[in-house]
Amino acid sequence: MNQSAGSRRYLPSSPFNRPAQAAPPVELFDVGDRVSHDQFGLGRVLAVEGDNDAVLIDFSGRQGRILSPYSKLTKL
């Protein structure tokens, strides 16, 4: 009883038939922007490295370097 899977037909409303969603655009930051991070809280951008590849942020005396894509970082 070995049957080949063959080609499968999906219904038009099938979740497997949907095109891939485009990635959300990467947010661009400038020096001096106020930001909020899910883990570190509120901060201010001190430097931008490369073509927005990474940002250096001051979180109330504690500095952090966040790499792109900035999934947990939002501009205020």
C-alpha positions in Angstrom: 0.0 0.0 0.0 2.7 2.4 -0.8 1.1 5.4 -2.6 3.1 8.3 -3.8 2.1 11.7 -2.4 1.9 13.1 -5.9 0.9 16.7 -6.4 -1.4 18.2 -3.8 -4.2 20.5 -4.7 -4.9 23.2 -2.2 -8.1 25.1 -1.8 -8.0 28.8 -2.8 -8.5 29.8 0.8 -5.8 27.5 2.1 -3.2 29.2 4.4 -0.5 27.3 2.4 -1.5 29.0 -0.8 -0.9 32.6 0.4 2.1 34.6 -0.8 4.8 35.5 1.8 4.2 38.8 3.5 6.8 41.5 3.0 9.0 42.3 6.0 8.1 45.5 7.7 10.5 48.4 6.8 13.5 48.9 9.1 13.1 52.1 11.1 15.8 54.7 10.7 17.3 56.5 13.7 19.1 59.8 14.0 21.4 61.0 16.8 19.3 62.6 19.5 16.1 60.5 18.9 14.2 59.4 21.9 13.5 55.7 21.9 11.8 53.0 23.9 13.1 49.4 24.3 11.1 46.5 25.6 13.7 45.4 28.0 15.9 48.5 28.8 13.2 51.2 28.8 13.5 54.8 27.6 16.7 56.1 26.1 18.3 58.5 23.7 20.4 57.7 20.5 24.0 58.7 21.0 25.5 57.3 17.7 24.4 55.6 14.5 26.9 53.1 13.0 27.2 52.4 9.3 24.0 52.7 7.3 21.8 52.2 10.3 23.4 48.8 11.0 23.6 49.5 14.7 22.7 52.3 17.1 24.4 53.2 20.4 21.8 54.2 23.0 22.0 55.8 26.5 19.4 54.2 28.8 19.7 56.5 31.9 23.5 56.1 32.3 23.7 52.6 30.9 24.7 52.4 27.3 23.6 49.7 24.9 24.4 48.8 21.3 21.4 47.5 19.4 21.8 45.8 16.0 19.5 46.0 13.1 16.7 44.9 12.7 15.3 46.8 15.7 12.4 44.5 16.7 12.2 45.6 20.3 13.1 49.3 19.7 10.6 52.0 18.8 11.1 55.7 18.1 9.1 58.1 20.3 
